[in-house]
Amino acid sequence: MGFGRGEEMAFRDYKAGMMAATAIMMVAPAPALAQTIVFDLPAQSLEASLKAVSSRTGANIIFAPATVAGRNARPLKGSFTASQAVSRLVSGAGLSAAANGDGTILVRPAAKRVSVARPAQLLSARPAGQALGASVDDGTESDGVEIVVTAQRREERLIDVPQSVSVLSVDDLAKSGITQFRDFADLVPGVSFTTFGAGYNQISMRGVTSGFDVSPTVGIYVDDVPYGSTTALASSAQLALDVGLFDMDRIEVLRGPQGTLYGASSMGGLIKYITRKPDAGSFGAEAQAGISSTRDGGISYNGAAAINAPIATDVAAIRVSGFYSHDGGYIDNIRLNDSNVNRSNVYGGRLDLLLQPTDRLSVRLGGYLQNIDRRGSAFADYSFNLAAGPSAGRPATDALAQDRSVREPFEQKFRLLNGTLSYDLDWAALTSITGYQTSRTNFVNDVSALYVPFINSFFNRNYSALSIANFTKTNKFTQEVRLVSQGESPVDWVVGGFYTRETADFQQAIISYDPAGLLVANDVYTLAGPSSYKEYAAFGDVTWHVTDRFDVSGGLRYSHNRQSYRQIQTGILAGAFDRTGRFKENVVTYLANASYKFNDRATLYVRYATGYRPGGPNAVGFDPVTGNPLAPPTYEADRLRSYEAGFRAETADRAFGIDMAAYYIDWSNFQVITSRGGFSVRLNAPGGAEVKGVELNLTARPTRGMIFTGGFAFQDATLSEADADLGGVKGERLPNVAKFTATLSGDYRFDAGRLPVNVGATLRYLGDRTSSFTANFSRSYLLPDYVSVDLRAGATLGPVELQIYGRNIFDTRGKVSAFTGYGVPYIATTQPRTIGLTATTRF
């Protein structure tokens, strides 16, 4: 790994590494450092200012990502050489700038013993290329910055990681007014989702979904803390975290099973939200405000601010941020005469304290809270068009309208406390991550179309409407300790242990209304389902650098979990009973890969990995005639094996890049939800499924300031055997999985006089999908393919960055997802044409 301890050794190690990458770095001649340039840079992030200096002068400016993270630069006005400009920018930030003779400037911590990474961990501000819009990076950011990720629990260049990873810059996403998950999900190849509205999303990757999933197949992390319930007993699959994106640094999307290093319920992949760290070197602040208008919808607006303040220079700092986002909505409830019922508010904040009492010890303590309030669902009501075929449909009234008898509000409160302790042992880095989170979610679904005719007929009632009130609560404690090797060695390794304890409570009640619309005492159905989950795990990963170019790795994770569940039901639909179920299991997951570096800019890899979701106690109903249970008392873990080969490369000048992967997935014993006696139960489909896929990312930077990217995915996800519980036949496509998806993006940044300007566009294509299997108890609905186009343009006016954007400018009515479980096709559509303006300032 090559870690130096003194400044001279650090710079010597850095130069030795850079000589090994001469083809990349020796592009700016030494005279670039001596040339005087006129600058007029606003107050902004230090990283942005360094990139601007690099772009204007042609100098290579090198820094480790953690060195500049969260730091801000003062305005820079006047005539300076590159060296003078960089020195002024880093002055007062606890950093220093050192230039060598080949046009390279190294930015590093000042007057402190540093631990400098080998070149694979350095971030380079290069003159080639400029700001990327709301698109996915293939391994280098838009302006040629080397992407550094933590996918394998250690910092390394994305181009060296032997698996499929995408990185999204939150600053770039903001250029298109993106503030929530639905807006960026389809930018990433291989990612699919279904939604009821803000806060209620189900995510899948690489086709690993059975439609309405039992429990999550994609893991979600906030920094190093796993989010949400691991089990199926708290609606965790559908309540994927919908993060407010302000003051996030980046989003890492890891495709393919991550069971060895990240554990259960990451069999399809993982999403990591990486927050910005406090900076103990300098004070900084940022504010952002935006407003937008949606055709046939309401006015949306957002505001946010962040402050970073050193408590003791280079020793302690605090970072505070807050955000509020109002989505104006665009779905009308015609029965209740309520416009834009899917309007929502997402608001919250973060508090982050960083302590660095010594060069070896770092302590980070954080708190994060977020609330989501939504007035109604984001579904429009459609009807089945039998004349056009059993899977086709058309709007029941209007493409953006629903006919609901009952309001369907959604409320969620999420709280997270976490602490990270890191200690440098020279030979290894010791890290401890502790997290405690709570989540409270309430939401209502109108089920009148399905249940009113049935209950009125069979139980001689006279209800006008029925709704299901849902409440879920999760408390989760997690603790992870890991040791990561350091120093030059032919072998790198990671070992660690993990513990989690979760308690959850899921409650449901059917709410009844009489013909006058008044509430009636509930004797139809109630459910209380408290549960607990404990897991202990140990994991390890070893990489052997067989030669300078060839690496092989292997890893495994052993997990043991224990679960309990109490099911308390009353009402005419289910009868009254109180039962307790228990479950325990041991699971081992594996990882093996090999990679070959043709040079420092081209890597070929093969990867084998396994993943799983825990089994658990089942929530079952009982046959009213025989009294027998309608399903087994437990269901088993499902398992997945993934075989992947990939190639990632770019030219020496980074003008062109390619990132491609092909994979085969064998998914066995997978968990499904089916209907027995009118109740949903969990089972295993013994036949399993298989997925064959290809992913391709291309990048081109034909000239300075211009970048084009393309992301493409092919997914052939099918059932291996017919299954009566699923209602699927052999070879049938898995629900919600498009065979083809594509994203094309282009951005150009230039100076109009002394005014920095950027323009860009993104085109997204999503292929056709089905909502469920053909003969499933919830009828299948065909979601046709669609194309949407986004535009953006911006300029920097002094200290303010202005950005105007248009999303879905051709107003495509794309059908994102469908739910047919309540008898009527509920369709979530793309947001209609939205035009907005965002202003950001930093100081």
C-alpha positions in Angstrom: 0.0 0.0 0.0 3.0 2.3 0.5 2.3 4.6 3.4 4.9 7.2 4.4 5.1 8.8 7.8 7.1 12.0 7.3 6.5 14.8 4.8 9.7 14.0 2.8 8.8 10.3 2.8 5.2 11.1 1.8 6.3 13.2 -1.2 8.9 10.7 -2.2 6.4 7.8 -2.1 4.0 10.0 -4.1 6.6 10.7 -6.8 7.7 7.1 -7.0 4.1 6.2 -7.6 3.6 8.9 -10.1 6.6 7.8 -12.1 4.9 4.4 -12.5 2.0 6.3 -14.1 4.0 8.6 -16.3 1.6 8.1 -19.3 -1.2 9.6 -17.3 0.5 12.5 -15.4 3.1 13.9 -17.8 0.7 15.9 -19.9 1.2 19.4 -18.6 4.6 21.0 -19.3 6.5 22.7 -16.6 6.0 26.2 -18.1 2.4 25.9 -17.1 3.5 26.7 -13.6 5.2 29.9 -14.6 2.5 31.4 -16.8 0.5 34.3 -15.3 -3.3 34.0 -15.6 -6.0 36.4 -14.6 -8.4 34.8 -12.2 -11.9 35.8 -10.9 -13.1 32.8 -8.9 -16.0 33.1 -6.5 -16.1 31.7 -3.0 -16.8 28.0 -3.5 -15.6 24.5 -2.5 -11.8 24.1 -2.4 -12.1 21.2 -4.8 -14.0 23.3 -7.3 -11.5 26.1 -7.1 -8.5 23.7 -7.6 -10.3 22.3 -10.7 -10.8 25.8 -12.1 -7.1 26.6 -11.6 -6.1 23.3 -13.3 -8.5 24.0 -16.2 -7.2 27.6 -16.7 -3.4 26.8 -16.4 -3.0 23.2 -17.6 -1.3 22.3 -14.3 -1.8 18.9 -12.7 -3.0 19.5 -9.2 -2.9 16.3 -7.0 -4.6 15.8 -3.7 -6.1 12.9 -1.6 -9.9 13.1 -1.5 -10.0 13.3 2.3 -7.6 16.3 2.2 -10.0 18.7 0.5 -13.4 17.1 1.4 -15.7 19.7 3.0 -13.1 22.6 2.7 -14.1 25.9 1.1 -12.0 28.4 -0.7 -12.2 32.2 -0.5 -12.6 34.3 -3.7 -9.5 34.4 -5.9 -9.1 37.6 -7.9 -6.0 38.9 -9.7 -3.1 37.7 -11.8 -1.2 34.6 -10.5 0.8 31.7 -11.7 -0.7 28.3 -11.0 1.6 27.8 -8.0 0.6 31.2 -6.6 -3.1 30.6 -7.1 -3.0 27.2 -5.4 -1.0 28.5 -2.5 -3.5 31.3 -2.0 -6.4 28.9 -2.1 -5.0 26.5 0.4 -3.7 29.2 2.7 -5.5 29.1 6.0 -7.0 25.7 5.3 -4.3 23.8 7.1 -2.9 22.7 3.8 0.3 23.3 1.8 1.1 23.2 -1.9 4.4 21.9 -3.3 5.4 22.0 -7.0 7.8 19.8 -8.8 9.5 20.4 -12.2 7.1 18.6 -14.4 4.1 20.9 -13.9 2.6 19.0 -11.0 1.4 20.6 -7.8 0.8 18.4 -4.7 -1.7 19.6 -2.1 -1.3 18.0 1.3 -1.8 18.7 5.0 0.6 21.3 6.3 3.1 20.8 9.1 1.6 17.5 10.1 2.8 13.9 9.8 0.7 12.5 7.0 -0.2 9.1 5.7 -0.1 9.4 1.9 -1.9 6.7 -0.1 -0.3 5.1 -3.1 -1.3 6.6 -6.5 -4.4 4.4 -6.6 -5.9 6.5 -3.9 -5.0 10.0 -5.3 -7.5 12.4 -6.8 -6.2 14.4 -9.7 -7.6 17.7 -10.9 -6.9 17.6 -14.6 -7.5 20.1 -17.4 -9.3 17.6 -19.7 -13.1 17.7 -19.5 -15.4 19.7 -17.3 -18.6 19.5 -15.2 -20.7 16.5 -15.8 -24.5 17.0 -15.5 -26.8 14.5 -13.8 -25.1 11.4 -15.1 -23.1 8.5 -13.9 -19.3 8.4 -13.9 -17.4 5.5 -15.3 -14.3 5.9 -13.2 -13.2 9.5 -13.8 -15.3 12.5 -13.0 -16.2 15.0 -15.6 -13.1 17.1 -15.3 -10.8 14.1 -15.2 -10.8 13.7 -11.4 -9.8 10.2 -10.3 -12.7 8.6 -8.6 -11.9 7.0 -5.2 -14.5 4.6 -3.7 -14.8 2.4 -0.6 -16.6 -0.5 -2.2 -14.1 -3.0 -0.7 -13.9 -1.4 2.7 -10.7 0.5 1.7 -10.1 3.5 -0.4 -9.0 2.7 -3.9 -9.4 4.0 -7.5 -12.6 3.0 -9.1 -10.7 1.8 -12.1 -8.9 -0.8 -10.0 -12.0 -2.2 -8.3 -12.8 -5.8 -9.5 -16.5 -5.3 -9.6 -19.2 -3.2 -11.2 -19.5 0.2 -9.4 -21.1 3.5 -10.4 -20.5 6.8 -8.7 -22.9 9.8 -8.7 -21.8 13.3 -7.7 -24.5 14.9 -5.6 -23.3 18.4 -6.8 -23.8 17.2 -10.4 -27.2 15.8 -9.6 -28.2 19.2 -8.2 -27.7 20.8 -11.7 -30.9 19.0 -12.8 -32.8 19.8 -9.6 -32.6 16.2 -8.4 -33.6 16.1 -4.7 -34.9 12.5 -4.2 -34.4 8.9 -5.2 -37.0 8.7 -8.0 -35.1 11.4 -9.9 -31.7 9.7 -10.2 -32.6 5.9 -9.9 -32.8 5.3 -13.7 -29.5 7.1 -14.3 -27.7 3.9 -13.2 -27.6 0.9 -15.5 -29.2 -2.2 -13.9 -31.2 -0.3 -11.3 -35.0 -0.7 -11.2 -37.6 0.6 -8.7 -41.3 0.8 -8.0 -42.9 3.5 -6.0 -46.1 4.7 -4.2 -44.6 8.2 -3.8 -41.9 9.9 -1.7 -40.7 7.5 1.1 -42.3 4.3 -0.4 -39.9 2.8 -2.9 -38.7 -0.7 -3.7 -35.3 -1.0 -5.3 -33.8 -3.9 -7.3 -30.6 -4.4 -9.2 -29.7 -6.7 -12.0 -33.1 -8.2 -12.2 -33.1 -9.7 -8.7 -36.8 -9.2 -7.8 -39.9 -11.3 -7.6 -42.2 -8.3 -8.1 -43.5 -7.3 -4.7 -40.4 -8.4 -2.7 -40.6 -10.2 0.6 -37.6 -8.3 2.0 -34.9 -6.1 0.5 -32.6 -7.4 -2.2 -30.6 -4.2 -2.2 -28.7 -3.0 0.8 -28.7 0.7 1.8 -25.9 2.3 3.8 -25.5 5.8 5.2 -21.7 6.0 5.3 -20.9 2.7 7.0 -24.2 2.1 8.8 -26.8 -0.3 7.3 -30.3 1.2 7.0 -33.6 -0.4 7.9 -34.9 -3.8 9.0 -33.2 -6.9 7.6 -36.3 -9.0 7.8 -39.6 -9.3 6.0 -41.7 -8.4 9.1 -41.6 -4.6 8.8 -42.3 -3.8 5.1 -38.6 -3.1 4.8 -38.4 -4.0 1.0 -40.9 -1.2 0.1 -39.6 1.4 2.6 -36.1 1.9 1.1 -34.5 5.1 2.5 -35.4 8.2 0.4 -32.5 10.4 1.4 -32.5 14.2 1.2 -29.4 14.7 -1.0 -28.2 18.1 0.2 -24.8 18.0 1.8 -24.1 14.5 0.6 -20.7 14.0 -1.0 -21.5 11.2 -3.4 -23.6 8.1 -4.0 -21.8 4.8 -4.6 -23.8 2.1 -6.4 -22.3 -1.4 -6.1 -24.0 -3.9 -8.5 -24.0 -7.7 -7.8 -24.1 -9.5 -4.5 -22.2 -7.9 -1.6 -22.8 -10.6 1.0 -19.2 -11.1 2.1 -18.4 -7.5 3.2 -21.9 -6.1 3.7 -24.0 -9.0 4.8 -27.6 -10.0 4.4 -30.1 -8.5 2.0 -27.5 -7.1 -0.4 -27.8 -9.9 -2.9 -28.7 -7.7 -5.8 -26.3 -4.9 -4.9 -25.8 -1.9 -2.5 -26.3 1.8 -2.4 -24.0 3.9 -0.2 -24.8 7.5 0.6 -21.6 9.2 1.6 -22.0 12.3 3.7 -19.5 15.3 3.7 -17.1 15.3 6.6 -16.3 18.2 8.8 -13.2 20.1 7.9 -10.9 21.1 10.8 -8.8 23.4 8.6 -11.1 26.2 7.6 -14.6 27.8 8.1 -17.0 27.4 5.3 -20.7 27.7 4.6 -23.1 26.8 1.7 -26.7 27.8 1.0 -29.1 26.6 -1.7 -32.6 27.5 -2.8 -34.7 26.4 -5.7 -38.1 26.6 -7.2 -39.8 24.7 -10.0 -43.2 24.3 -11.7 -44.7 21.1 -13.0 -47.2 20.9 -15.9 -50.7 20.0 -14.6 -49.1 20.0 -11.1 -48.1 22.3 -8.3 -45.1 24.5 -7.4 -42.2 22.8 -5.8 -39.4 24.6 -3.8 -36.5 23.7 -1.7 -34.0 25.4 0.6 -30.9 24.2 2.4 -27.8 25.4 4.3 -24.7 24.0 5.7 -22.0 25.4 8.0 -18.6 24.0 8.7 -16.7 25.5 11.7 -13.3 24.4 13.1 -13.3 24.2 16.9 -9.5 23.8 17.1 -7.5 24.2 13.9 -6.6 20.8 12.4 -7.9 19.0 15.6 -11.7 19.4 15.8 -14.6 20.7 13.7 -18.3 20.6 13.5 -20.6 20.6 10.5 -24.3 21.4 10.7 -26.8 21.2 7.8 -30.5 21.5 7.3 -32.8 21.0 4.3 -36.4 21.4 3.3 -37.9 20.2 0.1 -41.5 20.6 -1.0 -42.8 18.6 -4.0 -45.9 20.2 -5.4 -47.4 16.9 -6.8 -49.3 16.3 -10.0 -52.0 13.6 -9.2 -55.6 14.7 -8.6 -58.2 12.7 -6.5 -61.3 13.5 -8.5 -63.7 11.9 -6.0 -62.5 14.0 -3.1 -61.8 17.0 -5.3 -58.2 17.2 -4.0 -55.6 18.4 -6.4 -52.0 17.3 -6.4 -52.5 14.7 -3.7 -49.0 13.3 -4.0 -47.5 16.5 -2.9 -44.9 15.9 -0.2 -42.4 17.5 2.2 -39.0 16.1 2.9 -37.0 17.9 5.6 -34.4 17.3 8.2 -30.8 17.9 9.1 -27.4 16.5 10.1 -25.0 17.3 12.9 -21.4 16.0 12.5 -18.5 16.3 14.9 -14.9 15.4 14.0 -12.1 15.0 16.5 -8.5 14.4 15.5 -6.6 14.6 18.8 -3.5 12.9 17.3 -2.2 12.0 13.9 -3.3 8.4 14.5 -6.7 8.8 16.1 -9.9 10.1 14.5 -13.4 10.2 16.0 -16.5 11.1 14.1 -19.9 11.5 15.8 -23.0 12.2 13.8 -26.7 12.7 14.1 -29.1 12.6 11.2 -32.9 13.2 11.2 -35.4 13.2 8.4 -39.1 13.5 8.1 -41.3 12.8 5.1 -44.9 13.9 4.9 -47.0 13.1 1.8 -50.7 13.8 1.4 -51.6 10.9 -0.9 -50.2 8.3 -3.2 -48.5 8.9 -6.5 -50.7 6.5 -8.4 -53.2 7.3 -11.2 -56.1 4.8 -11.7 -56.1 2.8 -14.9 -58.5 0.1 -16.1 -57.7 -3.2 -17.8 -58.5 -2.9 -21.5 -59.6 -6.4 -22.4 -60.2 -5.6 -26.0 -56.5 -4.8 -26.4 -55.4 -7.8 -24.4 -55.4 -8.9 -20.7 -52.2 -7.0 -19.9 -53.0 -3.7 -21.6 -54.6 -0.8 -19.9 -55.8 2.8 -20.2 -56.6 5.6 -17.8 -59.9 5.1 -15.9 -60.5 8.9 -16.1 -57.3 10.9 -16.7 -53.7 9.9 -17.0 -52.9 12.0 -13.9 -56.0 11.3 -11.8 -57.2 8.8 -9.2 -60.7 7.9 -7.8 -60.2 7.2 -4.1 -62.9 7.3 -1.4 -60.4 7.6 1.4 -57.3 9.9 1.8 -54.0 8.0 1.7 -51.5 10.0 3.8 -47.9 8.9 4.4 -45.7 9.9 7.2 -42.2 8.8 8.1 -39.7 9.8 10.8 -36.1 8.5 10.6 -33.4 9.1 13.2 -29.8 8.0 13.1 -27.0 8.3 15.6 -23.6 7.0 14.6 -20.0 7.1 15.8 -16.8 6.1 13.9 -13.5 5.6 15.6 -10.4 5.1 13.4 -6.9 4.4 14.7 -3.7 4.0 12.6 -1.6 1.1 13.9 1.0 1.6 11.1 0.6 -2.0 9.9 -3.2 -1.8 9.9 -6.1 0.6 10.2 -8.6 -0.2 13.0 -12.1 1.1 12.5 -15.2 0.8 14.8 -18.6 1.9 13.6 -21.5 2.1 16.0 -25.0 3.0 14.9 -28.5 3.3 16.4 -31.5 4.2 14.3 -35.3 4.5 14.7 -37.9 4.6 11.9 -41.6 5.3 12.3 -43.9 5.0 9.3 -47.6 5.5 9.0 -49.5 5.2 5.8 -53.1 4.4 4.5 -54.2 2.5 1.4 -57.7 2.7 0.0 -58.9 -0.9 -0.6 -62.5 -0.2 -1.3 -62.5 -1.5 -4.9 -61.3 -4.9 -3.7 -62.9 -5.4 -0.3 -66.2 -3.5 -0.2 -68.1 -5.8 -2.7 -66.6 -8.9 -1.0 -67.4 -8.0 2.6 -70.7 -6.4 1.9 -71.8 -9.6 0.1 -70.3 -12.3 2.3 -70.8 -10.6 5.7 -74.0 -8.7 5.0 -72.5 -5.3 5.6 -73.2 -1.9 4.1 -69.8 -0.3 3.9 -69.2 2.6 1.5 -65.4 2.5 1.8 -62.6 0.5 3.4 -59.0 1.4 3.9 -56.0 -0.3 5.5 -54.1 1.8 8.1 -50.5 0.6 8.4 -47.9 1.4 11.1 -44.4 0.1 11.2 -41.7 0.8 13.7 -38.1 -0.3 13.7 -35.3 0.2 16.3 -31.9 -1.0 15.2 -28.5 -1.1 16.9 -25.4 -2.1 14.8 -21.8 -2.5 15.7 -18.9 -3.3 13.3 -15.2 -3.6 14.0 -12.8 -4.1 11.2 -9.0 -4.2 10.7 -7.6 -3.3 7.3 -4.0 -4.0 6.4 -1.6 -1.2 5.5 2.0 -1.0 4.3 3.8 -2.5 1.4 3.1 -6.2 1.2 2.2 -8.8 -1.4 -0.9 -9.5 0.6 -3.7 -7.1 1.6 -6.5 -8.2 3.9 -9.6 -7.1 5.8 -11.0 -8.9 8.8 -14.0 -7.8 10.9 -17.0 -8.7 13.0 -20.6 -7.4 12.9 -23.5 -7.4 15.3 -27.0 -6.1 15.0 -30.1 -6.2 17.2 -33.4 -5.1 15.7 -36.9 -4.8 17.2 -39.8 -4.1 14.9 -43.6 -3.8 15.2 -45.9 -3.9 12.2 -49.6 -3.1 12.7 -52.6 -3.1 10.4 -56.2 -2.3 10.8 -59.1 -2.1 8.3 -61.0 1.1 8.7 -64.7 1.0 7.8 -67.0 3.8 6.6 -70.8 3.7 6.5 -72.9 5.1 3.5 -72.7 8.6 5.0 -68.9 8.4 5.1 -68.7 8.1 8.8 -66.3 5.8 10.7 -67.7 2.5 11.9 -66.3 0.4 14.7 -63.7 -2.0 13.3 -64.5 -5.6 13.6 -63.2 -6.6 10.1 -59.4 -7.1 10.7 -56.6 -6.0 13.0 -53.0 -7.3 13.2 -50.2 -6.6 15.6 -46.9 -8.2 14.8 -43.9 -7.4 17.1 -40.7 -9.1 16.1 -37.0 -9.2 16.9 -33.8 -10.0 15.0 -30.3 -10.7 16.2 -27.3 -11.4 14.0 -23.6 -12.1 14.7 -21.2 -12.2 11.8 -17.5 -12.5 11.1 -15.9 -11.7 7.7 -12.6 -11.6 6.0 -11.1 -10.8 2.6 -7.6 -11.5 1.4 -5.9 -10.1 -1.8 -2.7 -11.5 -3.1 -0.7 -9.3 -5.5 0.8 -12.2 -7.4 2.7 -9.7 -9.7 2.5 -5.9 -10.1 -0.3 -6.5 -12.6 -2.1 -9.7 -11.4 -4.2 -9.9 -8.2 -6.4 -12.7 -6.8 -8.8 -12.3 -3.9 -11.0 -14.5 -1.8 -13.3 -13.8 1.1 -16.1 -15.3 3.2 -18.6 -14.3 5.8 -20.2 -16.5 8.5 -23.5 -15.2 9.9 -25.9 -16.5 12.6 -29.3 -15.0 13.2 -32.1 -15.6 15.6 -35.6 -14.3 15.1 -38.9 -14.2 17.0 -42.4 -13.0 15.9 -45.7 -12.7 17.6 -48.9 -12.6 15.4 -52.0 -11.2 17.1 -55.1 -11.0 14.9 -58.8 -10.2 15.4 -61.7 -9.6 13.1 -64.3 -11.4 10.9 -61.8 -11.9 8.1 -59.1 -13.8 10.1 -60.7 -14.8 13.3 -59.0 -14.2 16.7 -55.7 -15.8 17.5 -52.3 -15.2 19.1 -49.3 -17.2 18.0 -45.6 -17.0 18.4 -43.0 -18.1 15.9 -39.2 -18.5 16.2 -36.4 -19.1 13.7 -32.6 -19.4 13.5 -30.1 -20.1 10.8 -26.5 -20.1 9.9 -25.3 -18.8 6.5 -21.9 -18.6 4.8 -21.3 -16.3 1.8 -18.3 -16.4 -0.4 -16.3 -14.1 -2.7 -13.5 -14.9 -5.2 -12.1 -12.6 -7.9 -9.0 -12.1 -10.1 -7.9 -9.0 -11.9 -5.2 -8.2 -14.4 -3.9 -4.7 -15.1 -2.7 -4.3 -18.7 -1.5 -0.9 -17.5 -2.4 1.8 -15.0 -5.5 2.7 -17.1 -6.9 -0.8 -18.1 -8.1 -3.6 -15.8 -9.8 -6.9 -16.7 -11.5 -8.9 -13.8 -13.6 -11.9 -13.1 -15.7 -12.2 -10.0 -17.7 -14.9 -8.2 -19.9 -13.9 -5.3 -22.8 -15.2 -3.3 -25.6 -13.5 -1.4 -28.7 -14.3 0.6 -31.7 -13.0 2.4 -32.5 -14.4 5.8 -35.5 -16.7 6.2 -37.8 -16.2 9.1 -41.1 -16.9 11.0 -44.1 -16.6 8.7 -47.3 -14.5 9.2 -50.0 -17.0 8.3 -53.8 -17.1 8.3 -55.9 -20.2 9.1 -58.5 -22.0 7.1 -62.0 -21.0 8.5 -63.3 -24.5 7.9 -60.5 -26.8 8.9 -58.6 -24.4 11.2 -55.3 -25.5 9.5 -52.6 -22.9 8.8 -52.6 -21.6 5.2 -48.7 -21.7 5.0 -45.7 -23.2 6.7 -44.7 -21.6 10.0 -41.4 -20.5 8.6 -39.7 -19.8 5.2 -36.1 -20.3 4.4 -33.3 -18.1 3.3 -32.9 -17.7 -0.5 -29.4 -17.7 -2.0 -27.8 -16.3 -5.1 -24.6 -17.1 -7.0 -23.2 -14.5 -9.4 -20.5 -15.0 -12.1 -19.2 -11.8 -13.6 -16.5 -10.7 -16.0 -15.6 -7.0 -16.6 -13.2 -4.7 -18.3 -12.5 -1.0 -17.3 -10.2 1.2 -19.3 -9.4 4.7 -20.5 -6.9 6.4 -22.7 -3.8 8.0 -21.2 -5.3 11.5 -21.7 -8.7 10.3 -20.4 -10.4 11.4 -23.6 -12.2 8.1 -23.9 -13.2 5.5 -21.3 -15.1 2.2 -21.2 -16.5 0.2 -18.4 -18.3 -3.0 -19.2 -19.5 -6.1 -17.4 -21.2 -9.4 -18.3 -22.8 -11.6 -15.6 -24.9 -14.7 -15.0 -26.9 -15.0 -11.8 -28.4 -18.3 -10.4 -31.1 -17.4 -7.8 -32.4 -20.5 -5.9 -35.2 -21.0 -3.4 -36.2 -17.4 -3.7 -38.7 -15.9 -1.4 -42.1 -14.8 -2.7 -45.4 -13.4 -1.4 -48.5 -15.2 -2.6 -52.2 -15.3 -1.6 -53.7 -18.2 0.5 -57.3 -17.8 1.5 -57.2 -14.1 0.8 -54.2 -13.5 3.0 -50.6 -12.8 1.9 -48.1 -15.4 3.0 -44.4 -15.9 2.4 -43.0 -19.0 0.7 -40.0 -20.2 -1.2 -40.1 -20.9 -4.9 -38.0 -24.0 -5.3 -37.5 -23.6 -9.0 -35.6 -20.4 -8.7 -34.7 -17.9 -11.4 -31.7 -16.9 -13.6 -30.5 -13.6 -14.9 -28.1 -13.0 -17.8 -27.0 -9.4 -18.3 -24.5 -7.0 -19.8 -23.7 -3.4 -18.6 -21.8 -0.8 -20.6 -20.6 2.7 -19.7 -18.9 4.9 -22.3 -17.2 8.3 -21.8 -15.8 10.7 -24.4 -14.1 14.0 -23.8 -13.4 15.2 -27.3 -12.3 18.7 -26.2 -11.7 20.6 -23.1 -14.9 21.4 -21.3 -17.0 18.8 -23.3 -18.0 15.4 -22.1 -20.4 12.7 -23.4 -21.5 9.6 -21.4 -23.6 6.6 -22.2 -24.9 4.0 -19.9 -26.6 0.8 -21.2 -27.9 -2.4 -19.6 -29.4 -5.6 -20.9 -31.1 -7.9 -18.4 -32.7 -11.2 -19.3 -34.3 -12.3 -16.0 -36.5 -15.4 -16.2 -38.1 -18.1 -14.1 -36.2 -21.4 -14.2 -39.3 -23.5 -13.5 -43.0 -23.0 -13.5 -44.4 -22.1 -10.1 -48.1 -22.2 -9.2 -47.8 -19.9 -6.1 -46.2 -17.2 -8.3 -48.5 -17.8 -11.2 -45.5 -17.9 -13.5 -44.4 -20.4 -16.3 -40.9 -21.5 -17.1 -39.0 -18.9 -19.0 -41.4 -16.0 -18.0 -39.7 -12.7 -17.4 -39.3 -11.5 -13.8 -41.6 -8.5 -12.9 -40.4 -4.9 -13.0 -37.3 -5.8 -15.0 -36.7 -4.1 -18.3 -34.6 -6.0 -20.8 -33.0 -2.8 -22.1 -32.3 0.5 -20.5 -30.1 3.4 -21.6 -29.0 6.8 -20.5 -27.2 9.3 -22.8 -25.7 12.5 -21.4 -23.7 15.4 -22.8 -22.3 18.5 -21.1 -20.2 21.5 -22.2 -18.6 24.0 -20.0 -17.0 27.2 -21.3 -16.3 30.8 -20.5 -18.6 33.4 -22.1 -16.1 36.3 -21.7 -15.3 36.0 -18.0 -18.6 34.3 -17.2 -18.3 30.5 -16.6 -21.3 28.8 -18.3 -22.4 25.2 -18.6 -25.1 23.5 -20.7 -26.2 19.9 -20.8 -28.8 17.3 -21.7 -29.7 13.8 -20.6 -31.9 11.2 -22.5 -33.2 8.2 -20.6 -34.8 5.0 -22.1 -36.6 2.4 -20.1 -37.8 -0.8 -21.8 -41.1 -2.5 -21.3 -41.9 -4.5 -18.1 -44.7 -6.4 -16.4 -46.0 -5.7 -12.9 -46.3 -9.4 -11.9 -46.4 -12.9 -13.3 -49.1 -13.7 -15.8 -51.3 -15.9 -13.6 -50.4 -14.2 -10.3 -53.2 -13.4 -7.8 -52.5 -9.7 -8.4 -53.2 -9.4 -12.1 -50.2 -8.6 -14.4 -50.1 -5.2 -16.1 -47.8 -4.3 -19.1 -45.7 -1.2 -18.6 -44.6 -0.1 -22.1 -41.2 1.4 -22.9 -40.7 5.2 -22.8 -38.1 7.9 -23.4 -37.6 11.1 -21.4 -35.3 14.1 -22.0 -33.8 16.5 -19.5 -32.0 19.8 -20.3 -29.9 22.1 -18.0 -27.9 25.3 -18.2 -26.0 27.3 -15.7 -23.7 30.2 -15.0 -21.6 31.5 -12.1 -22.3 35.1 -11.2 -19.8 36.2 -8.6 -20.4 34.1 -5.5 -23.7 32.6 -6.9 -24.1 29.5 -9.1 -27.4 29.7 -11.0 -28.8 26.6 -12.7 -32.0 26.3 -14.8 -33.2 22.9 -15.7 -36.1 21.2 -17.5 -36.9 17.6 -16.7 -39.0 15.5 -19.0 -39.2 18.4 -21.4 -41.4 16.6 -24.0 -43.9 15.7 -21.2 -43.7 11.9 -21.7 -46.3 9.9 -19.8 -44.0 7.1 -19.0 -45.4 4.3 -16.7 -42.8 3.8 -14.0 -44.5 1.0 -12.0 -47.8 -0.6 -11.4 -49.7 -2.2 -8.5 -52.7 -4.3 -9.1 -53.2 -6.0 -5.7 -56.3 -4.0 -4.8 -58.3 -4.9 -8.0 -57.6 -1.7 -9.9 -54.4 -1.0 -11.8 -52.6 1.7 -9.9 -49.9 3.3 -12.2 -47.0 5.5 -11.1 -46.1 7.8 -14.0 -43.1 9.9 -14.7 -43.3 13.5 -13.4 -44.7 15.7 -16.1 -42.6 18.4 -17.6 -40.9 20.4 -14.9 -39.0 23.7 -15.3 -36.9 24.9 -12.3 -34.2 27.2 -11.1 -31.6 26.6 -8.4 -29.2 29.1 -6.8 -26.2 28.0 -4.7 -23.6 30.1 -2.9 -20.6 29.2 -0.9 -18.4 31.3 1.4 
